[in-house]
């Protein structure tokens, strides 16, 4: 994989970012998909979230977090990555953005691809990160993901006053729609959810670069 060709391809994608009218209704977060060089070849770095965290403890993710007020998505992605991996910001080279992911669960994710300098030592923050691991990019490019579906449904709760809902409206869950979930297995780990979706998009870009 040629880093400079990947950089050029990702820079072109900046014009492809979607405009979403109801963006204010989402929790806005930003992540970096980090590339590291190992034995002359590229790998993707993943985090395992600390068990002490309230949200998604133990799940696999990319470094990142919430975008603060008056902060750009890229600045947030760099800041969070530097904090979680205990790296100077200068060790992170952002190659460019991937498409924004507006998740049905209410998260708007701004993903970026970055390269971590081989001259910098990664020391995961124990407060947020249980451990880090890497997966060779060549393995991911050759792996066909399992694509499953999640279902969204709604139901009225008890705080809706009697008589406000239409007669005959079911008090049970009502199916609304489904959405796809990408799963990648590596050894004894499963990469899925928003992380799997961002990874799938990135791998599609890599295949275009390799043509």
C-alpha positions in Angstrom: 0.0 0.0 0.0 1.5 3.4 -1.1 0.8 5.9 1.7 1.1 8.9 -0.6 -1.4 7.5 -3.1 -3.8 6.8 -0.2 -3.3 10.3 1.0 -4.2 11.7 -2.5 -7.3 9.5 -2.7 -8.5 10.5 0.8 -7.9 14.2 0.1 -10.2 13.9 -3.0 -12.9 12.5 -0.7 -13.2 15.7 1.3 -15.6 17.0 -1.4 -17.8 13.9 -0.8 -18.8 14.6 2.8 -22.6 14.5 3.1 -24.6 17.4 4.5 -27.1 16.2 7.1 -30.0 18.5 8.1 -30.7 17.1 11.5 -27.0 16.9 12.7 -27.8 18.7 16.0 -29.9 15.7 17.1 -26.8 13.4 17.1 -23.9 12.9 19.6 -21.0 14.0 17.4 -17.8 12.1 17.8 -14.6 11.8 15.8 -12.1 8.9 15.4 -8.8 8.1 13.7 -8.3 4.8 11.9 -4.6 4.5 12.8 -2.1 2.9 10.4 1.2 1.7 11.8 4.2 0.2 10.1 5.3 -3.3 11.3 8.3 -5.1 9.6 7.9 -2.8 6.6 4.2 -3.5 6.2 1.1 -1.6 7.2 -1.2 -2.7 10.0 -4.4 -1.2 11.4 -4.3 -0.4 15.2 -7.4 -1.0 17.3 -8.2 -0.3 21.0 -10.0 -2.4 23.5 -12.0 -0.1 25.7 -11.3 -0.2 29.4 -13.7 -2.3 31.5 -14.2 0.7 33.9 -15.8 2.8 31.2 -19.6 3.3 31.4 -20.2 3.1 27.7 -19.3 0.0 25.8 -16.6 -1.4 28.2 -14.4 -4.1 26.6 -15.5 -3.3 23.0 -13.1 -2.9 20.1 -12.9 0.6 18.7 -10.6 3.2 17.0 -9.2 6.0 19.2 -11.5 9.0 19.3 -14.3 10.6 21.3 -16.7 13.5 21.5 -16.2 16.7 19.6 -16.0 19.6 22.1 -17.7 23.0 21.5 -15.9 25.2 19.0 -13.6 22.2 18.0 -13.3 20.8 14.5 -13.9 17.1 14.0 -10.3 16.6 12.9 -8.9 18.4 15.9 -11.1 16.3 18.2 -9.9 13.1 16.5 -6.2 14.1 16.9 -6.7 15.2 20.5 -8.5 12.1 21.6 -6.0 9.8 19.8 -3.1 11.6 21.4 -4.7 11.3 24.9 -5.7 7.6 24.6 -2.4 6.4 23.2 -0.3 8.9 25.2 1.3 10.3 22.0 2.4 13.8 21.1 0.1 15.2 18.5 3.1 15.6 16.2 3.2 11.7 16.0 -0.1 11.6 14.2 -0.3 12.4 10.4 -3.9 12.7 9.2 -4.2 11.5 5.6 -7.8 12.5 5.2 -11.4 11.9 6.0 -13.7 9.0 5.4 -17.5 9.5 4.8 -19.4 10.6 7.9 -21.4 7.9 9.5 -24.9 8.9 10.8 -25.7 5.9 13.0 -29.4 4.9 13.7 -28.5 4.8 17.4 -27.9 8.5 17.4 -24.2 9.0 16.9 -22.7 11.0 14.1 -19.2 9.8 13.5 -16.5 11.8 11.7 -13.7 9.2 10.8 -10.2 10.1 9.6 -7.3 7.9 8.5 -4.0 8.6 10.1 -0.5 7.3 10.2 1.3 6.9 13.6 5.0 7.7 13.5 7.2 4.7 14.0 9.5 6.9 16.1 6.9 7.4 18.8 6.1 4.8 21.5 2.4 4.0 22.0 1.4 3.8 25.7 -2.3 3.2 26.0 -4.0 5.3 28.7 -5.1 2.9 31.4 -8.1 5.0 32.3 -9.7 4.5 28.8 -7.8 1.7 27.1 -7.4 -1.9 28.3 -5.1 -2.8 25.5 -4.2 -2.2 21.8 -3.6 -4.7 19.1 -2.8 -4.5 15.4 -4.2 -6.4 12.4 -2.1 -6.6 9.1 -3.8 -4.5 6.4 -3.1 -7.3 3.9 -5.2 -9.7 6.1 -8.1 -7.2 6.3 -8.0 -6.7 2.5 -8.3 -10.4 1.9 -11.0 -11.0 4.5 -14.6 -11.1 3.5 -16.7 -9.6 6.3 -19.9 -11.1 7.7 -22.7 -8.6 7.1 -25.7 -9.0 9.4 -28.6 -6.8 10.3 -29.8 -5.0 13.4 -33.4 -4.0 13.8 -34.9 -0.7 15.2 -38.3 -0.6 16.8 -40.4 1.8 18.9 -43.0 1.5 21.6 -44.9 4.1 23.7 -43.8 4.5 27.3 -45.8 5.1 30.4 -45.2 8.9 30.5 -47.6 9.4 27.5 -51.0 10.4 29.0 -54.0 8.2 28.4 -56.0 9.1 25.4 -53.1 10.8 23.6 -52.2 7.9 21.4 -54.6 6.8 18.6 -57.2 4.1 19.5 -55.8 0.7 18.9 -52.2 1.8 18.9 -50.1 -1.2 20.0 -48.3 -0.9 23.4 -45.7 -3.4 22.2 -42.6 -2.9 20.1 -43.3 -1.8 16.6 -40.6 -2.7 14.0 -39.3 0.3 12.1 -36.4 -0.7 9.9 -33.2 -2.7 9.7 -29.6 -1.6 9.0 -26.4 -3.5 8.2 -23.6 -4.4 10.5 -20.1 -5.5 9.4 -18.2 -8.1 11.3 -14.5 -8.9 10.9 -12.9 -11.8 12.8 -9.2 -11.7 13.6 -7.9 -14.6 15.8 -10.2 -14.5 18.9 -11.4 -11.0 18.3 -14.5 -9.7 16.5 -14.5 -6.1 15.1 -18.0 -4.8 14.5 -20.5 -2.0 14.9 -19.4 1.5 13.9 -15.8 0.4 13.9 -16.6 -2.4 11.5 -18.5 0.0 9.2 -15.6 2.5 9.2 -13.1 -0.2 8.5 -15.2 -1.6 5.6 -15.3 1.9 4.0 -11.5 2.3 4.5 -10.8 -1.0 2.9 -12.9 0.0 -0.2 -10.7 3.1 -0.5 -7.6 0.9 -0.3 -8.8 -1.3 -3.1 -9.3 1.7 -5.3 -5.7 2.8 -4.5 -4.3 -0.7 -5.3 -6.0 -0.9 -8.7 
